[in-house]
Amino acid sequence: MLSFQKQACFRARSYPAAVTYGARLEEAIKLAKTTRKALGLALGVSEQAIGMVVRGESKAFTAENSAKAARELRVDHYWLATGEG
């Protein structure tokens, strides 16, 4: 679990204005300097499932996986879900 200071640091960060959930997810993957495959392994989903979300072929993750993705990628979960923040 992240400390309160680290969580506050993430919230204070300025994020790019990506329009769709998939675009924000792809941007977060790039910012974290990781891969779709690594994120998939962390979430217990396939690399293909990550790709489908990024391309808009599938809706966003479940609330639980979206929160896990935000934590894994070290971005604010509200920004990842809504694009605000």
Secondary structure by P-SEA (a helix, b strand, c coil): cccaaaaaaaaaccccccccaaaaaaaaaaaacccaaaaaaaacccaaaaaaaaacccccccaaaaaaaaaaacccccccccccc
